[in-house]
Amino acid sequence: MNEKYLLHNVRPMGGAAVDLLIADGCIAQMAPLITPDATMTLIDGQHQLLLPGLVNAHAHIDKNLFGHPWHKNQTPEPRRIVDYVDNERRVRRESNLSARTQSAREVRLALAAGVTHIRTHVDIDTEAGLAHFEGVLATRDEFHASLTMQLVAFPQSGMLIRPGTVDLLETAVKLGADCIGGLDPSTVDRDPVRHLDTIFAIADRHGVELDIHLHEPGTLGAFAVELIAERTRVLGLQGRVTISHVFCLGMIDDAYLNRLIDLLLENRIAIMSLGTGVGAFPPLKRLYVAGVTLCTGSDGVRDTWGPYNNVDMLDRVKMLGYRSGLRRDEEVELLLDIATHGGAKVMGDAQYGLAVGCRADLVVVPGDTPTEAVINLPSRTYVFKAGQLVARDGRSLV
């Protein structure tokens, strides 16, 4: 039986102070004062904020460099996706990285930062085969009680241009991938129709979701969004498709954007944005107000692509606000909603939240308001996953 915890004097989302009883992995009671008994472990929340577990809905935990000497970041030229991928593959070979070891290291750091959910894309190609996937699959099994993790079988090096990759992706789905990934169907695979037909067919055959990297700019990327929406509708996959990055949504005119928003809403397609880089990215507030499901994530952390990403999703919210020009407290909390409830919705977690009956995925953190926590990025005081204490004072306990 799960341990009972009584969290005393915490403020859900900065509101009035309450006591919160955790029992059988869930929030059993919330009230201004709950009398403890001998069956409960009492924790004094010290009037700190109570947030739902943070959700990293777009990670690449198989290829971080944690535990290795600092990697000198030297951006490959020209700065095409293929150049970054080739450079990454070279470093991967030279460093003899273990996806099992590296993914476990990142999970522990994420737990310490209050992350209770991760959707991670895992590289599958004809050079590494299924080695990365098998390593991260073992990590998912190890941390199954401490973290909700979804795996995306991801063709980082391209799919159609590397014969044999499609079979590897389908094998990964059979082994336990939750989603099938895709990557720039026009600029990488040079055949958007065949690329999308292939990954949608795998999803349809095996009942998994899709999460597609789309870096393609302007009208080229927007056309890919239309193709994705068309296949989502025809195959009845509404609510089971995410498009990640989608820079094109920040590059097209208002009329075209409105058409795409309608398609996203009609087909319940989610959008993942990181807010990184120097170029355009989706207009998050506009999409949020329109009702589009949004999520965010860390992307690759401590890897060969760049030095700035980290596991802290409050820091990601801060970056999103800075890049979006959103300064008001309610706007920052809108972005925090994307990094919590939005990501949980994308990951299909119906038990998520701060209400009685929800699973106890919780973060206790100093701050007067959620916005202050985002700006100050304090150490997480307590982190609970399914009612179990998994991190304390910024350190993982698992």
DODO-353041 format. One line per 2 residues: number of its first residue (from 1); their letters; for each residue x, y, z of C-alpha. Coordinates in Angstrom, 2 decimals. Example, Ala and Ser with C-alpha at 12.3 -4.5 7.8 and 13.67 -1.06 7.14 Angstrom:
REM residues 2
1 = as = 12.30:-4.50:7.80  13.67:-1.06:7.14
END
This chain:
REM residues 398
1 = mn = 0.00:0.00:0.00  1.24:3.51:-0.82
3 = ek = 2.31:5.71:2.05  -0.04:8.45:3.22
5 = yl = 1.30:11.98:3.25  -0.32:15.06:4.71
7 = lh = 1.01:18.20:3.05  0.33:21.02:5.48
9 = nv = 0.06:24.68:4.48  0.59:24.70:0.71
11 = rp = -0.97:27.09:-1.79  -2.25:25.46:-5.00
13 = mg = -1.18:27.70:-7.91  -0.58:30.51:-5.40
15 = ga = -4.12:30.52:-4.01  -5.33:30.17:-0.44
17 = av = -3.41:27.83:1.85  -4.75:24.30:2.28
19 = dl = -3.78:20.95:3.69  -3.63:18.14:1.16
21 = li = -3.91:14.45:1.95  -2.22:11.96:-0.36
23 = ad = -3.46:8.38:-0.15  -3.29:5.43:-2.56
25 = gc = -1.28:7.55:-4.97  -3.98:10.20:-5.35
27 = ia = -5.15:13.47:-3.86  -7.63:12.19:-1.30
29 = qm = -8.61:15.45:0.39  -7.96:19.18:0.22
31 = ap = -9.20:21.42:3.03  -8.09:24.43:5.07
33 = li = -7.18:22.13:7.95  -6.88:18.35:8.04
35 = tp = -6.16:16.69:11.37  -3.26:14.24:11.03
37 = da = -3.33:10.76:12.45  -0.73:8.06:13.06
39 = tm = -1.07:6.63:9.55  0.12:9.84:7.88
41 = tl = 3.59:11.27:7.27  3.27:14.99:7.98
43 = id = 5.17:17.42:5.73  5.16:21.14:6.44
45 = gq = 4.77:22.98:3.14  5.74:26.29:4.82
47 = hq = 3.20:28.29:2.81  4.97:27.43:-0.44
49 = ll = 3.43:27.07:-3.89  1.87:23.80:-4.95
51 = lp = 2.05:23.06:-8.68  1.05:19.98:-10.65
53 = gl = 3.97:17.90:-11.90  5.81:19.56:-14.77
55 = vn = 5.48:17.94:-18.20  8.35:17.71:-20.66
57 = ah = 6.45:16.75:-23.80  9.41:16.95:-26.18
59 = ah = 12.77:15.54:-25.12  15.68:13.55:-26.57
61 = id = 16.99:11.81:-23.48  18.95:9.15:-25.37
63 = kn = 21.84:11.37:-26.43  22.72:13.88:-23.72
65 = lf = 26.34:14.16:-22.61  25.80:14.28:-18.84
67 = gh = 28.68:12.67:-16.97  31.10:13.34:-19.84
69 = pw = 33.58:16.21:-20.21  32.15:19.47:-21.48
71 = hk = 31.46:19.30:-25.19  32.78:22.35:-27.02
73 = nq = 29.87:23.58:-29.09  30.91:24.25:-32.66
75 = tp = 27.91:24.84:-34.90  28.34:22.90:-38.14
77 = ep = 28.30:24.80:-41.40  26.09:25.17:-43.27
79 = rr = 23.48:25.15:-40.51  21.13:22.60:-42.04
81 = iv = 19.39:19.89:-40.04  21.42:17.26:-41.87
83 = dy = 24.67:18.95:-40.78  23.64:18.92:-37.13
85 = vd = 22.61:15.27:-37.45  25.88:14.26:-39.13
87 = ne = 27.90:16.06:-36.44  25.84:14.41:-33.72
89 = rr = 26.32:10.96:-35.23  30.08:11.51:-35.38
91 = vr = 30.27:12.54:-31.71  28.05:9.62:-30.77
93 = re = 30.47:7.19:-32.43  33.57:8.78:-30.97
95 = sn = 32.15:8.98:-27.42  30.70:5.46:-27.44
97 = ls = 27.64:6.74:-25.59  25.23:4.37:-23.87
99 = ar = 21.62:5.49:-24.36  20.71:3.46:-21.27
101 = tq = 23.18:5.30:-19.05  22.58:8.75:-20.51
103 = sa = 18.78:8.54:-20.39  18.84:7.44:-16.73
105 = re = 21.09:10.36:-15.85  18.70:12.83:-17.46
107 = vr = 15.66:11.27:-15.79  17.14:11.76:-12.33
109 = la = 17.94:15.40:-13.07  14.43:15.93:-14.43
111 = la = 12.80:14.42:-11.33  14.84:16.76:-9.15
113 = ag = 13.45:19.67:-11.19  9.84:18.58:-10.65
115 = vt = 9.26:16.84:-13.99  6.81:13.96:-13.60
117 = hi = 6.12:13.28:-17.30  8.46:12.97:-20.30
119 = rt = 7.71:12.24:-23.92  11.06:11.49:-25.52
121 = hv = 11.99:11.02:-29.15  14.52:8.21:-29.56
123 = di = 16.87:8.04:-32.54  16.42:5.06:-34.83
125 = dt = 18.56:4.76:-37.93  20.46:2.19:-39.96
127 = ea = 23.72:2.96:-38.15  22.59:2.66:-34.52
129 = gl = 19.71:0.32:-35.31  17.52:-0.16:-32.22
131 = ah = 20.31:0.34:-29.67  19.06:3.76:-28.54
133 = fe = 15.50:2.57:-28.34  16.35:-0.52:-26.32
135 = gv = 18.42:1.60:-23.92  15.65:4.11:-23.28
137 = la = 13.07:1.33:-23.06  15.11:-0.14:-20.20
139 = tr = 15.18:3.28:-18.53  11.41:3.58:-18.86
141 = de = 11.05:0.21:-17.17  13.44:1.18:-14.36
143 = fh = 11.65:4.43:-13.55  8.09:3.31:-14.27
145 = as = 6.95:4.05:-10.71  8.67:7.46:-10.59
147 = lt = 7.93:8.96:-14.00  5.36:8.75:-16.76
149 = mq = 7.38:8.25:-19.94  6.32:7.93:-23.56
151 = lv = 8.70:6.88:-26.33  8.59:8.17:-29.89
153 = af = 10.31:6.05:-32.53  12.11:8.87:-34.35
155 = pq = 13.96:8.80:-37.72  16.42:11.61:-36.86
157 = sg = 18.64:10.79:-39.85  15.79:10.56:-42.32
159 = ml = 13.56:7.67:-43.25  13.05:7.11:-46.97
161 = ir = 16.58:8.29:-47.75  17.97:5.53:-45.52
163 = pg = 16.50:2.21:-46.74  15.75:-0.13:-43.86
165 = tv = 14.70:2.63:-41.47  10.97:2.04:-41.97
167 = dl = 11.31:-1.58:-40.84  13.30:-0.48:-37.78
169 = le = 10.64:2.08:-36.86  7.89:-0.50:-37.11
171 = ta = 9.90:-2.93:-35.00  10.30:-0.24:-32.33
173 = vk = 6.54:0.25:-32.28  6.08:-3.49:-31.80
175 = lg = 8.59:-3.39:-28.93  6.67:-0.70:-27.08
177 = ad = 6.97:2.75:-28.66  3.94:4.89:-27.84
179 = ci = 4.27:7.09:-30.94  5.72:7.01:-34.42
181 = gg = 7.77:10.05:-35.39  8.44:11.84:-38.62
183 = ld = 10.90:14.46:-39.85  10.59:17.18:-42.48
185 = ps = 8.91:15.14:-45.21  9.91:17.49:-48.03
187 = tv = 13.36:18.83:-47.14  14.81:15.63:-45.63
189 = dr = 13.04:12.74:-47.33  12.14:14.75:-50.46
191 = dp = 8.80:12.98:-50.77  6.13:14.38:-48.43
193 = vr = 3.29:12.17:-49.65  5.19:8.90:-49.30
195 = hl = 6.79:9.96:-46.00  3.47:10.84:-44.38
197 = dt = 1.63:7.89:-45.89  4.28:5.57:-44.42
199 = if = 4.21:6.84:-40.84  0.43:7.25:-40.77
201 = ai = 0.07:3.66:-42.01  2.28:2.41:-39.15
203 = ad = 0.24:4.41:-36.63  -3.01:3.08:-38.07
205 = rh = -1.81:-0.54:-38.07  -0.56:-0.51:-34.49
207 = gv = -2.87:1.97:-32.80  -0.10:4.36:-31.75
209 = el = 0.05:8.14:-31.94  2.14:10.37:-34.19
211 = di = 4.56:13.13:-33.21  6.17:14.75:-36.25
213 = hl = 9.16:17.10:-36.26  8.40:19.86:-38.75
215 = he = 11.12:22.48:-39.21  10.14:23.35:-42.79
217 = pg = 9.57:27.09:-43.29  6.75:29.22:-44.63
219 = tl = 4.33:27.82:-47.16  6.32:24.59:-47.51
221 = ga = 5.81:23.79:-43.85  2.22:25.00:-43.94
223 = fa = 1.50:22.65:-46.83  2.86:19.78:-44.71
225 = ve = 0.45:20.78:-41.94  -2.41:20.51:-44.45
227 = li = -1.23:17.05:-45.54  -0.98:15.92:-41.91
229 = ae = -4.48:17.22:-41.16  -5.88:15.45:-44.21
231 = rt = -4.48:12.08:-43.14  -5.57:12.63:-39.55
233 = rv = -9.14:13.15:-40.72  -9.24:10.26:-43.19
235 = lg = -7.81:7.73:-40.72  -9.86:8.95:-37.77
237 = lq = -6.78:9.85:-35.73  -8.19:13.05:-34.28
239 = gr = -6.60:13.82:-30.92  -3.68:11.46:-31.60
241 = vt = -1.34:13.64:-33.64  1.22:16.22:-32.50
243 = is = 3.31:18.44:-34.75  6.52:19.64:-33.13
245 = hv = 8.34:22.93:-33.77  6.11:24.02:-36.69
247 = fc = 8.06:27.24:-37.26  5.93:27.86:-40.33
249 = lg = 2.99:28.94:-38.16  4.95:32.07:-37.31
251 = mi = 5.89:32.78:-40.93  2.62:32.83:-42.86
253 = dd = 0.03:35.57:-43.28  -3.03:35.85:-41.04
255 = ay = -5.47:34.43:-43.55  -3.43:31.26:-44.07
257 = ln = -2.78:30.96:-40.32  -6.51:31.15:-39.61
259 = rl = -7.14:28.34:-42.10  -4.52:26.17:-40.43
261 = id = -5.89:26.92:-36.97  -9.28:25.70:-38.17
263 = ll = -7.67:22.49:-39.43  -5.82:21.98:-36.15
265 = le = -9.04:22.44:-34.17  -11.17:20.27:-36.46
267 = nr = -8.67:17.40:-36.21  -7.59:18.01:-32.60
269 = ia = -3.95:18.21:-33.64  -1.59:19.41:-30.91
271 = im = 1.31:21.78:-31.42  4.63:21.57:-29.56
273 = sl = 6.84:24.66:-29.45  10.10:25.32:-27.62
275 = gt = 10.51:29.01:-28.41  14.19:28.52:-29.13
277 = gv = 16.42:30.03:-31.78  16.39:33.37:-33.54
279 = ga = 13.69:32.75:-36.12  9.91:32.68:-36.14
281 = fp = 7.90:30.20:-34.13  4.17:29.62:-33.49
283 = pl = 2.20:32.52:-31.97  1.49:30.70:-28.72
285 = kr = -0.97:33.07:-27.11  -3.04:33.31:-30.29
287 = ly = -3.15:29.52:-30.65  -3.96:29.08:-26.95
289 = va = -6.83:31.56:-27.05  -8.17:29.85:-30.19
291 = gv = -8.28:26.54:-28.30  -5.41:24.67:-29.97
293 = tl = -3.82:22.07:-27.67  -0.27:23.19:-26.91
295 = ct = 2.68:21.63:-25.13  6.37:22.32:-24.73
297 = gs = 9.57:20.54:-23.73  13.30:20.68:-23.29
299 = dg = 14.37:19.30:-26.67  17.90:17.91:-26.48
301 = vr = 19.79:18.83:-23.30  23.57:19.05:-22.92
303 = dt = 24.06:17.65:-26.42  25.88:18.53:-29.63
305 = wg = 23.19:20.88:-30.94  23.73:23.73:-28.49
307 = py = 24.42:24.58:-24.82  21.27:26.38:-23.68
309 = nn = 18.57:23.77:-23.04  18.13:22.20:-19.63
311 = vd = 15.74:19.86:-17.82  13.91:22.60:-15.86
313 = ml = 10.49:23.19:-17.38  10.00:26.39:-15.36
315 = dr = 13.05:27.72:-17.16  11.45:26.68:-20.45
317 = vk = 8.33:28.66:-19.54  10.57:31.63:-18.81
319 = ml = 12.21:31.27:-22.23  8.83:31.00:-23.95
321 = gy = 7.65:34.18:-22.25  10.81:36.06:-23.17
323 = rs = 10.72:34.95:-26.80  6.98:35.61:-27.11
325 = gl = 7.14:39.05:-25.52  4.63:37.99:-22.85
327 = rr = 5.28:39.92:-19.63  2.05:39.99:-17.64
329 = de = 1.63:37.50:-14.82  -1.48:36.01:-16.39
331 = ev = 0.45:35.51:-19.64  3.28:33.71:-17.85
333 = el = 0.71:31.50:-16.14  -0.82:30.80:-19.56
335 = ll = 2.57:29.47:-20.64  2.89:27.49:-17.41
337 = di = -0.45:25.90:-18.24  1.10:24.76:-21.53
339 = at = 3.99:23.16:-19.61  1.62:21.36:-17.24
341 = hg = -1.98:20.68:-18.30  -1.23:21.09:-22.01
343 = ga = 1.53:18.50:-21.96  -0.53:16.14:-19.81
345 = kv = -3.38:16.37:-22.32  -1.02:15.57:-25.20
347 = mg = 0.25:12.57:-23.25  -3.31:11.40:-22.62
349 = da = -3.15:11.64:-18.83  -6.76:11.91:-17.64
351 = qy = -5.75:11.69:-13.93  -3.61:14.81:-14.00
353 = gl = -4.37:17.92:-11.96  -4.72:19.54:-8.56
355 = av = -8.20:18.33:-7.67  -9.40:15.61:-5.32
357 = gc = -9.24:12.31:-7.17  -6.32:13.30:-9.38
359 = ra = -3.12:11.32:-9.20  -0.70:12.97:-6.76
361 = dl = 1.92:14.27:-9.22  2.92:17.38:-7.31
363 = vv = 5.67:19.97:-6.92  6.19:22.15:-3.84
365 = vp = 8.32:25.18:-4.62  9.08:28.56:-2.98
367 = gd = 7.37:31.67:-4.35  4.49:34.02:-3.77
369 = tp = 3.00:33.31:-7.20  3.60:30.87:-10.06
371 = te = 5.10:33.71:-12.09  7.66:34.41:-9.36
373 = av = 8.66:30.74:-9.38  9.11:30.90:-13.15
375 = in = 11.31:33.98:-12.91  13.38:32.95:-9.86
377 = lp = 13.67:29.23:-10.68  14.04:28.12:-7.05
379 = sr = 15.06:24.61:-6.08  12.09:22.26:-5.88
381 = ty = 11.38:21.54:-2.22  9.31:18.36:-2.71
383 = vf = 8.33:16.36:-5.79  5.72:13.61:-5.64
385 = ka = 4.91:11.09:-8.34  1.77:8.98:-7.88
387 = gq = 1.88:9.80:-4.18  5.50:8.80:-3.65
389 = lv = 8.20:11.30:-2.70  10.72:11.13:-5.57
391 = ar = 12.78:14.30:-5.02  13.54:16.67:-2.17
393 = dg = 15.46:19.95:-1.96  16.55:19.73:-5.58
395 = rs = 17.84:16.15:-5.45  16.35:12.97:-6.84
397 = lv = 15.57:10.25:-4.30  15.41:7.43:-6.86
END
